[in-house]
Amino acid sequence: MALARGQSLAQMALVWVLRNESVTTALCGASRPEQVEDSVKVLGHLDFSSEELAQIDHIASWHDRPVLTLSLIHISEPTRR
């Protein structure tokens, strides 16, 4: 969805945070000037369509479902000398 909006996932997440009326400030970490520039670009596209919001709500509802965690452990055989 972010790509369809012309944004990175980080940019879309920032828009999601900024659209909340309870949020007055969003702190963005950046280690390079390009990252600051990317964050500022979201100011030109701060809204979501109703379809996008419905899709986000659908994806966000997945967190209520049980998650199957699969752990794989590889035990190597001792090397022979």
matplotlib code that plots the C-alpha trace (Angstrom):
import matplotlib.pyplot as plt

x = [0.0, 2.8, 4.3, 0.9, 0.8, 4.2, 5.7, 8.1, 6.7, 8.4, 6.8, 3.4, 3.9, 4.8, 1.6, -0.4, 1.1, 0.6, -3.1, -3.9, -5.4, -3.9, -0.4, 1.2, 4.7, 6.4, 10.1, 12.0, 15.4, 17.9, 21.5, 21.8, 20.5, 18.5, 16.5, 15.4, 14.5, 12.4, 10.5, 9.7, 8.3, 5.3, 4.0, 2.7, 0.5, -0.9, -4.3, -5.6, -8.5, -11.3, -10.2, -6.7, -8.0, -10.1, -7.1, -5.0, -7.7, -7.9, -4.2, -4.0, -6.8, -4.4, -2.6, -5.5, -5.0, -2.8, 0.6, 2.4, 6.1, 8.3, 11.8, 14.3, 17.4, 20.2, 22.5, 25.6, 27.3, 30.7, 33.5, 35.8, 39.5]
y = [0.0, 2.4, 2.0, 2.6, 5.9, 6.8, 6.5, 4.2, 2.1, 4.4, 7.5, 5.9, 4.9, 8.5, 9.7, 7.2, 8.6, 12.3, 11.7, 10.9, 14.1, 13.1, 13.3, 16.7, 15.7, 12.9, 12.3, 10.8, 9.4, 10.0, 9.2, 10.7, 14.0, 11.9, 10.3, 13.8, 14.7, 11.5, 12.3, 15.8, 14.6, 13.1, 16.6, 16.7, 13.6, 13.5, 11.9, 8.3, 7.4, 5.5, 2.4, 2.7, 3.1, 0.0, -1.9, -0.7, -1.7, -5.1, -5.6, -4.3, -6.7, -9.6, -8.8, -10.3, -13.7, -16.3, -16.4, -19.7, -19.4, -22.0, -22.3, -24.3, -25.5, -26.9, -29.2, -30.0, -33.3, -33.1, -32.9, -35.9, -35.3]
z = [0.0, 0.8, -2.7, -4.2, -2.2, -3.5, 0.0, 1.8, 4.6, 7.1, 5.5, 5.6, 9.3, 10.0, 8.3, 10.4, 13.6, 12.6, 11.6, 15.3, 16.8, 20.2, 18.7, 18.8, 18.0, 16.1, 16.8, 13.9, 14.2, 11.4, 11.0, 7.5, 5.9, 3.3, 6.1, 7.3, 3.8, 3.4, 6.6, 5.6, 2.3, 4.1, 4.7, 1.1, 1.6, 5.1, 4.4, 3.8, 1.7, 3.3, 1.4, 2.7, 6.3, 5.9, 4.6, 7.5, 10.0, 8.5, 8.7, 12.2, 13.4, 12.7, 15.9, 17.9, 16.2, 17.8, 16.3, 15.6, 16.4, 14.8, 16.2, 14.2, 16.0, 14.0, 15.9, 14.0, 14.4, 16.1, 13.7, 13.6, 13.9]

ax = plt.figure().add_subplot(projection="3d")
ax.plot(x, y, z, "-o")
ax.set_aspect("equal")
plt.show()
